[in-house]
Amino acid sequence: MSEWCHNRLEITGKSVCIDVMLQWINGTDVPRHRHAVQQSIQLFLAGAAGILKPVRTTSYPPCQGLVRAGAGLSTAANQVFESWLALLLKDAILDAETIRAVDRLYHQSGLGALKWENIPGPAREVMAELIARQYTD
Protein backbone atom coordinates (compact mmCIF):
# COMPACT_ATOMS: atom_id res chain seq x y z
CA MET A 1 0.00 0.00 0.00
CA SER A 2 1.38 3.38 -0.99
CA GLU A 3 1.88 6.08 1.54
CA TRP A 4 0.94 9.52 0.37
CA CYS A 5 2.57 12.62 1.65
CA HIS A 6 0.45 15.72 1.92
CA ASN A 7 2.34 18.97 2.15
CA ARG A 8 0.30 21.50 4.04
CA LEU A 9 0.84 24.89 5.50
CA GLU A 10 -1.37 25.73 8.44
CA ILE A 11 -1.66 29.43 9.18
CA THR A 12 -3.15 30.53 12.48
CA GLY A 13 -3.75 34.01 13.77
CA LYS A 14 -6.18 36.88 13.60
CA SER A 15 -8.57 36.62 10.68
CA VAL A 16 -7.51 40.06 9.39
CA CYS A 17 -3.86 39.00 9.34
CA ILE A 18 -4.73 35.69 7.69
CA ASP A 19 -6.71 37.51 4.99
CA VAL A 20 -3.70 39.72 4.22
CA MET A 21 -1.36 36.73 4.17
CA LEU A 22 -3.69 34.83 1.83
CA GLN A 23 -3.63 37.82 -0.53
CA TRP A 24 0.18 37.61 -0.55
CA ILE A 25 0.12 33.84 -1.11
CA ASN A 26 -2.44 34.05 -3.91
CA GLY A 27 -0.52 36.87 -5.57
CA THR A 28 -3.39 39.38 -5.43
CA ASP A 29 -1.33 41.71 -3.24
CA VAL A 30 2.41 42.16 -2.84
CA PRO A 31 4.02 43.07 0.51
CA ARG A 32 5.55 46.49 -0.07
CA HIS A 33 7.49 46.85 3.17
CA ARG A 34 10.69 45.48 1.63
CA HIS A 35 10.45 48.05 -1.15
CA ALA A 36 10.02 50.85 1.41
CA VAL A 37 13.05 49.60 3.33
CA GLN A 38 15.17 49.61 0.14
CA GLN A 39 14.02 53.13 -0.69
CA SER A 40 14.82 54.25 2.86
CA ILE A 41 18.30 52.74 2.60
CA GLN A 42 18.91 54.83 -0.52
CA LEU A 43 17.62 57.98 1.21
CA PHE A 44 19.85 57.17 4.20
CA LEU A 45 22.94 56.69 2.02
CA ALA A 46 22.24 59.93 0.14
CA GLY A 47 21.94 61.78 3.45
CA ALA A 48 25.08 60.24 4.92
CA ALA A 49 27.01 61.14 1.75
CA GLY A 50 25.75 64.73 1.83
CA ILE A 51 23.82 64.44 -1.43
CA LEU A 52 20.62 65.21 0.46
CA LYS A 53 20.59 67.45 3.53
CA PRO A 54 17.87 68.60 5.89
CA VAL A 55 16.75 72.19 5.33
CA ARG A 56 17.13 73.02 9.03
CA THR A 57 19.89 72.02 11.40
CA THR A 58 18.82 68.67 12.77
CA SER A 59 20.36 65.97 14.90
CA TYR A 60 19.77 62.27 14.63
CA PRO A 61 21.26 60.69 17.79
CA PRO A 62 21.33 57.06 16.56
CA CYS A 63 23.58 58.05 13.64
CA GLN A 64 25.05 61.55 13.62
CA GLY A 65 26.75 60.79 10.31
CA LEU A 66 23.34 60.98 8.65
CA VAL A 67 23.17 64.75 9.21
CA ARG A 68 26.85 65.60 9.59
CA ALA A 69 26.83 67.65 6.36
CA GLY A 70 24.62 70.18 8.14
CA ALA A 71 21.68 72.07 6.72
CA GLY A 72 21.29 72.41 2.99
CA LEU A 73 19.55 74.78 0.63
CA SER A 74 15.78 74.77 0.62
CA THR A 75 15.42 72.63 -2.50
CA ALA A 76 12.57 70.20 -3.14
CA ALA A 77 14.90 67.20 -2.72
CA ASN A 78 16.26 68.49 0.61
CA GLN A 79 12.74 69.21 1.89
CA VAL A 80 11.77 65.67 0.97
CA PHE A 81 14.81 64.33 2.82
CA GLU A 82 13.84 66.35 5.88
CA SER A 83 10.32 64.87 5.74
CA TRP A 84 11.78 61.36 5.49
CA LEU A 85 14.11 62.14 8.38
CA ALA A 86 11.08 63.22 10.43
CA LEU A 87 9.57 59.76 9.85
CA LEU A 88 12.84 58.22 11.00
CA LEU A 89 12.99 60.42 14.10
CA LYS A 90 9.38 59.57 14.88
CA ASP A 91 10.28 55.87 14.63
CA ALA A 92 7.23 55.44 12.42
CA ILE A 93 5.69 52.00 12.23
CA LEU A 94 6.04 50.51 8.76
CA ASP A 95 2.31 50.29 8.08
CA ALA A 96 0.53 50.91 4.77
CA GLU A 97 0.41 54.68 5.32
CA THR A 98 4.12 54.94 6.11
CA ILE A 99 5.00 52.71 3.15
CA ARG A 100 3.05 55.03 0.83
CA ALA A 101 4.74 58.07 2.40
CA VAL A 102 8.24 56.59 1.94
CA ASP A 103 7.45 55.70 -1.67
CA ARG A 104 6.15 59.21 -2.37
CA LEU A 105 9.16 60.84 -0.70
CA TYR A 106 11.60 58.60 -2.55
CA HIS A 107 10.12 59.49 -5.92
CA GLN A 108 10.02 63.20 -5.04
CA SER A 109 13.69 63.09 -4.03
CA GLY A 110 14.78 62.17 -7.55
CA LEU A 111 17.17 59.48 -6.29
CA GLY A 112 15.73 56.94 -8.72
CA ALA A 113 17.17 58.91 -11.63
CA LEU A 114 20.63 59.27 -10.05
CA LYS A 115 23.32 57.02 -11.52
CA TRP A 116 26.27 55.77 -9.48
CA GLU A 117 28.69 57.22 -12.05
CA ASN A 118 27.23 60.71 -11.57
CA ILE A 119 27.76 60.74 -7.80
CA PRO A 120 30.86 62.72 -6.75
CA GLY A 121 33.83 60.59 -5.67
CA PRO A 122 33.86 61.58 -1.98
CA ALA A 123 30.13 60.85 -1.68
CA ARG A 124 30.61 57.48 -3.38
CA GLU A 125 33.38 56.63 -0.91
CA VAL A 126 31.12 57.41 2.06
CA MET A 127 28.32 55.31 0.59
CA ALA A 128 30.60 52.41 -0.32
CA GLU A 129 32.12 52.39 3.16
CA LEU A 130 28.66 52.32 4.78
CA ILE A 131 27.49 49.55 2.46
CA ALA A 132 30.62 47.48 3.15
CA ARG A 133 30.30 47.96 6.91
CA GLN A 134 26.55 47.35 7.20
CA TYR A 135 25.86 44.84 4.43
CA THR A 136 25.05 42.06 6.92
CA ASP A 137 22.34 44.08 8.69
C-alpha positions in Angstrom: 0.0 0.0 0.0 1.4 3.4 -1.0 1.9 6.1 1.5 0.9 9.5 0.4 2.6 12.6 1.7 0.5 15.7 1.9 2.3 19.0 2.1 0.3 21.5 4.0 0.8 24.9 5.5 -1.4 25.7 8.4 -1.7 29.4 9.2 -3.1 30.5 12.5 -3.7 34.0 13.8 -6.2 36.9 13.6 -8.6 36.6 10.7 -7.5 40.1 9.4 -3.9 39.0 9.3 -4.7 35.7 7.7 -6.7 37.5 5.0 -3.7 39.7 4.2 -1.4 36.7 4.2 -3.7 34.8 1.8 -3.6 37.8 -0.5 0.2 37.6 -0.6 0.1 33.8 -1.1 -2.4 34.1 -3.9 -0.5 36.9 -5.6 -3.4 39.4 -5.4 -1.3 41.7 -3.2 2.4 42.2 -2.8 4.0 43.1 0.5 5.6 46.5 -0.1 7.5 46.8 3.2 10.7 45.5 1.6 10.5 48.1 -1.2 10.0 50.8 1.4 13.1 49.6 3.3 15.2 49.6 0.1 14.0 53.1 -0.7 14.8 54.2 2.9 18.3 52.7 2.6 18.9 54.8 -0.5 17.6 58.0 1.2 19.8 57.2 4.2 22.9 56.7 2.0 22.2 59.9 0.1 21.9 61.8 3.4 25.1 60.2 4.9 27.0 61.1 1.7 25.7 64.7 1.8 23.8 64.4 -1.4 20.6 65.2 0.5 20.6 67.4 3.5 17.9 68.6 5.9 16.8 72.2 5.3 17.1 73.0 9.0 19.9 72.0 11.4 18.8 68.7 12.8 20.4 66.0 14.9 19.8 62.3 14.6 21.3 60.7 17.8 21.3 57.1 16.6 23.6 58.0 13.6 25.1 61.6 13.6 26.7 60.8 10.3 23.3 61.0 8.7 23.2 64.7 9.2 26.8 65.6 9.6 26.8 67.6 6.4 24.6 70.2 8.1 21.7 72.1 6.7 21.3 72.4 3.0 19.6 74.8 0.6 15.8 74.8 0.6 15.4 72.6 -2.5 12.6 70.2 -3.1 14.9 67.2 -2.7 16.3 68.5 0.6 12.7 69.2 1.9 11.8 65.7 1.0 14.8 64.3 2.8 13.8 66.4 5.9 10.3 64.9 5.7 11.8 61.4 5.5 14.1 62.1 8.4 11.1 63.2 10.4 9.6 59.8 9.8 12.8 58.2 11.0 13.0 60.4 14.1 9.4 59.6 14.9 10.3 55.9 14.6 7.2 55.4 12.4 5.7 52.0 12.2 6.0 50.5 8.8 2.3 50.3 8.1 0.5 50.9 4.8 0.4 54.7 5.3 4.1 54.9 6.1 5.0 52.7 3.2 3.1 55.0 0.8 4.7 58.1 2.4 8.2 56.6 1.9 7.4 55.7 -1.7 6.1 59.2 -2.4 9.2 60.8 -0.7 11.6 58.6 -2.5 10.1 59.5 -5.9 10.0 63.2 -5.0 13.7 63.1 -4.0 14.8 62.2 -7.5 17.2 59.5 -6.3 15.7 56.9 -8.7 17.2 58.9 -11.6 20.6 59.3 -10.0 23.3 57.0 -11.5 26.3 55.8 -9.5 28.7 57.2 -12.1 27.2 60.7 -11.6 27.8 60.7 -7.8 30.9 62.7 -6.8 33.8 60.6 -5.7 33.9 61.6 -2.0 30.1 60.9 -1.7 30.6 57.5 -3.4 33.4 56.6 -0.9 31.1 57.4 2.1 28.3 55.3 0.6 30.6 52.4 -0.3 32.1 52.4 3.2 28.7 52.3 4.8 27.5 49.5 2.5 30.6 47.5 3.1 30.3 48.0 6.9 26.5 47.4 7.2 25.9 44.8 4.4 25.0 42.1 6.9 22.3 44.1 8.7 
